[in-house]
Amino acid sequence: MTDRLACPHRRAGTGCPGCPLLEVPYPEQLERKAARLRRALDRYPHLELPAPEPIVPAVRTRDYRHRAKLPVDLRRAPRIGLYGPDHRVLHTPDCPVLAPALREAIPPLLAWLDGRSGIHSVDLRTSAATGELYLVLACAGGELPGGSRAARQLRRDLPALAGVAVSRADPQGKRVMGSAPVPVAGAAWLEEAIGPTRYRLHPGAFFQVDPLQAERIHALVREGVGGARSVLDLYAGVGAYGLMLAPGRDRVLMVEEVPQAADGARAMAPRHVEVVAGRVEDQPLAQGAFDAAVINPARRGSLPAPLARLAGLVDRAVYVSCGPETLARDLDVLAAHGLRAERIVPVDLFPQTAEVETVVTLVRGPPLARWRGPGGWAETPWRTERGLSHSGAPGRPSAALALVLGETRQRGTVDGARYERIGTVAGHSLVRLQLTTTLGRALAGLRARGHALAGAEPRTRAFFAEKGGLVRPFVHVERDRDGNEAPLHGDLAEAMAQLGGGGPRPSPARRARRGRRER
């Protein structure tokens, strides 16, 4: 595990971006992943989180990826691989982190692709349970040249191929994978397993990239759920955790937004397991109906509202995350509503990359709505039933930070407040407000001048959520009239880091106090 992984494509200077930590010894890779998690959690010192346990290393650092989602270039001899720095497809058919079954399948796939057109990418998956393969081809207009006959020919050339589906390629070419896959030859799904639990994977379904290492995640989830008789599984996917937890329980309810994934989970579910196809945010779940919950959102994390509802449903939960930064934000939301982290375990599912999975066990505790910091009292932005949408000092605001759309003047006044633009974040203005009026009135004045709050304006809300993890309006009370001062809240600091903005300069009052201390 200490040797570096050799890759001919890196040695050849192709610039393949697939394994950014390839040259880093594996023990150092693990430390970097653990450090990334610590940095994300450290943005929220008021949570007083338990120290993460040592990271669980991967079972294998090569041959581990059971799915390859790769663009293809058919202009000359077929090429398959990731996009390089010049946005050309790098030809990496023998990528060493792919499972051997995938590497063995690529040469006959390339031979079949030779002379064809209209195919933009491939999504090739192998099953550790059956040894079979499944292929999704992203094609222009969602049509495979040659149709099902061409797909059947490929299955003859590649006997392990259980089925072929066709998806609609992105017409703008911005996304590698297509949409709305439809089976055109062979089986409609692939069967897979993690430990003793079997799963049905429809074309394009999300599943852990290495089923062997995923067993360690499952063991941590089982420990976290404990002896709960009824379990709620949110963002359930194909049922990775709900189906695994089903034996010996009285009831399991899984909620999954993607219809095909919900269908796959339902097909494998025993009678006491219910699967609901729909958005987690839309489900009318009864309070007190479950002993424990599992939440496994996508990399972008969850929204505050479903997390607040979840905290009212259970006294115990397990959060499985593939994004340390959104995990830390969501732990802050859950703590505000009374679910506090008890155990944090990082796991390496993606050797040779900076990605890290984390399993957090949470238990019922006092809601963390307000806390005392170095500058006095501060409060959470997540207790929305109290009408709060900002973080920071709890009293009547006297100074606040806001990220507003567009470029403001360097200095100005608006409805009884003075403002100064102190930075630029993603092309927008970070302003400090000195208030002689209410915060709401000052923000309304800025909005009237075309400077709405980032995270509040519908047209740009998705951008700030996707690029900066910002799931609320960007406004923070630095100081109130009772003398409390609060540093920038963790989710806003993280958003600025992700969006490329530097930290705000200290307020004049804080600079003056710092100067007195230094003298």
Helices and strands as residue ranges (DSSP letters): H 8-11, H 26-42, G 45-47, E 67-73, E 79-80, H 100-113, E 119-126, E 133-139, G 140-142, H 147-157, E 161-168, E 179-186, E 190-194, E 197-201, H 211-225, E 230-234, H 240-245, E 251-256, H 259-268, E 273-277, G 280-282, E 292-295, H 304-311, E 316-321, H 324-336, E 339-347, E 357-364, E 370-373, E 376-379, G 384-386, E 391-392, E 397-404, E 411-414, E 417-425, E 428-435, H 439-448, H 458-468, E 475-480, H 490-499, H 508-518
